[in-house]
Amino acid sequence: VCRGLSSSAVRNVAIKHLTVIGGGQMGAGIAQVAASTGHSVTLVDTNGEILKKAVKGIEGNLKRVAKKKFSDKPESGEEFIQKALQNVSTSTDAAAVVQGSDLVVEAIVENLKVKQDIFSGLDKLAPAHTIFASNTSSLSITDIASSTSRLDRFAGLHFFNPVPVMKLVEVIGTSATSQETLDCLLNFSKVLGKTPVSCKDTPGFIVNRLLLPYIIEAIRMYERGHGSKEDIDIAMKLGCGYPMGPLELADYVGLDTMKFIMDYWSAANPENPSFAQSESLNKLVAEGFYKYK
Ligand code: NAI
């Protein structure tokens, strides 16, 4: 994948085997896409039950994909499913499986300390050429990478939910990430059948940096009484051709997730009005209940 690049530890590295850490929604999706594009994947989670569930989920999704893709050739569909499944193994011990990995993609709980702990441990065990990447939505890649000694081989690789469906991958470079590492991840994303974009390590990267302030402003517009909830959503759907209005989208993303991200960003950037608090959001999350109608 990365042939012909200048000298660096990642020179001539083709990503063939990867370790995906975190067998939740995102990790399972990343493992599925990598396995069905010919990579061998070890999916890691601390919880063995979650791993069983993840593999079951992957199998179900692959069956659906095969039915559509090979509708006139069921034998080829079956072959596709078996091949992909053979590419997936699981483990509850990341340290034990990282040796053979060209890439480690982390998709665990959104907590800086927990992510740093995982990477600092694996940094001592993984081969020199192994690239480390985080799928974080809101944390700083630079902060996560600082727990390792492979700053040039550390980047963000941000997938979107649901991973098998969404075409975009954000490839995020810190000021220390090498061009070889970025090229390798851009190529890898293409091999996965995705469209990668490059971006800097700033809060929210591209998509969430634009999306969250937009949703929050829609909530504020409602707070100011400038439009009804229904009219704000209808306006953006019909006026911009968006499939969902901002308030409907807020519910889809999860109000608690949005508050978590906005709180983190506003703490780090208190002067930025785009990250200011929303009373309604705080109230709804505090009540722990909101149903979009
Ligand atoms: P999730 O809660 O579905 O899965 C996280 C998994 O990580 C759980 O199965 C948990 O058991 C496991 N885990 C926690 N600590 C671990 C450790 N130390 N070692 C191994 N496994 C561990 O979370 P989800 O939604 O898959 O998100 C994961 C990451 O992806 C987060 O950083 C999130 O910000 C990011 N992300 C989430 C998106 C989404 O729409 N859900 C979209 C893009 C990125």
Residues whose N, C-alpha, C, O or C-beta is under 5 A from the ligand:
A	BS01	NAI	I21 G22 G23 G24 Q25 M26 G27 V44 D45 T46 N47 I50 A107 I108 V109 E110 N135 T136 S137 F159 F160 N161
